[in-house]
């Protein structure tokens, strides 16, 4: 797997290859999705974003601005 696709999830952070988000809020939905708002920093920039996360077996689906990517647990 490419390091560029790595995502480490900790109780208070989402750590991507070139950015890191400090979790500010998590809201669970009845359909099993979680809205995770995080304050990100990376490559000299700062931004806040809410990602929709859903776990399906060993897969994590991450939706952002209408686009979804799937990451496999390893």
HUDAHU-V614277 format. One record per residue. N is the residue number from 0. RES is the residue in one small letter. SS is DSSP state (@ for helix, = for strand, . for the rest). PHI is phi in degrees with one decimal (999 if undefined). Layout:
# HUDAHU-V614277
n:N res:RES ss:SS phi:PHI
n:N res:RES ss:SS phi:PHI
This chain:
# HUDAHU-V614277
n:0 res:x ss:. phi:999
n:1 res:x ss:. phi:-79.2
n:2 res:x ss:@ phi:-60.7
n:3 res:x ss:@ phi:-64.9
n:4 res:x ss:@ phi:-97.5
n:5 res:x ss:. phi:-65.0
n:6 res:x ss:= phi:-141.0
n:7 res:x ss:= phi:-105.5
n:8 res:x ss:= phi:-111.1
n:9 res:x ss:= phi:-117.2
n:10 res:x ss:. phi:-57.9
n:11 res:x ss:. phi:-130.2
n:12 res:x ss:= phi:-145.6
n:13 res:x ss:= phi:-115.1
n:14 res:x ss:= phi:-113.1
n:15 res:x ss:= phi:-92.4
n:16 res:x ss:. phi:-58.6
n:17 res:x ss:. phi:-119.6
n:18 res:x ss:. phi:-152.4
n:19 res:x ss:= phi:-139.0
n:20 res:x ss:= phi:-116.2
n:21 res:x ss:= phi:-89.3
n:22 res:x ss:= phi:-66.4
n:23 res:x ss:= phi:-103.9
n:24 res:x ss:= phi:-159.1
n:25 res:x ss:= phi:-133.7
n:26 res:x ss:= phi:-126.7
n:27 res:x ss:= phi:-83.4
n:28 res:x ss:. phi:-115.0
n:29 res:x ss:. phi:-64.1
n:30 res:x ss:. phi:-88.3
n:31 res:x ss:. phi:92.0
n:32 res:x ss:. phi:-86.8
n:33 res:x ss:= phi:-126.8
n:34 res:x ss:= phi:-90.0
n:35 res:x ss:= phi:-116.6
n:36 res:x ss:= phi:-94.8
n:37 res:x ss:= phi:-138.8
n:38 res:x ss:= phi:-94.7
n:39 res:x ss:= phi:-96.3
n:40 res:x ss:= phi:-137.1
n:41 res:x ss:= phi:172.4
n:42 res:x ss:. phi:49.8
n:43 res:x ss:. phi:77.7
n:44 res:x ss:= phi:-115.0
n:45 res:x ss:= phi:-135.3
n:46 res:x ss:= phi:-159.2
n:47 res:x ss:= phi:-114.5
n:48 res:x ss:= phi:-145.6
n:49 res:x ss:= phi:-108.1
n:50 res:x ss:= phi:-108.2
n:51 res:x ss:= phi:-96.6
n:52 res:x ss:= phi:-114.8
n:53 res:x ss:= phi:-142.7
n:54 res:x ss:= phi:-96.2
n:55 res:x ss:= phi:-131.6
n:56 res:x ss:. phi:63.6
n:57 res:x ss:. phi:-96.8
n:58 res:x ss:= phi:-114.7
n:59 res:x ss:= phi:-119.6
n:60 res:x ss:= phi:-96.3
n:61 res:x ss:= phi:-117.4
n:62 res:x ss:= phi:-107.5
n:63 res:x ss:= phi:-148.1
n:64 res:x ss:. phi:52.7
n:65 res:x ss:. phi:83.2
n:66 res:x ss:= phi:-106.3
n:67 res:x ss:= phi:-123.7
n:68 res:x ss:= phi:-127.1
n:69 res:x ss:= phi:-115.7
n:70 res:x ss:= phi:-114.6
n:71 res:x ss:= phi:-99.4
n:72 res:x ss:. phi:-65.7
n:73 res:x ss:. phi:-143.1
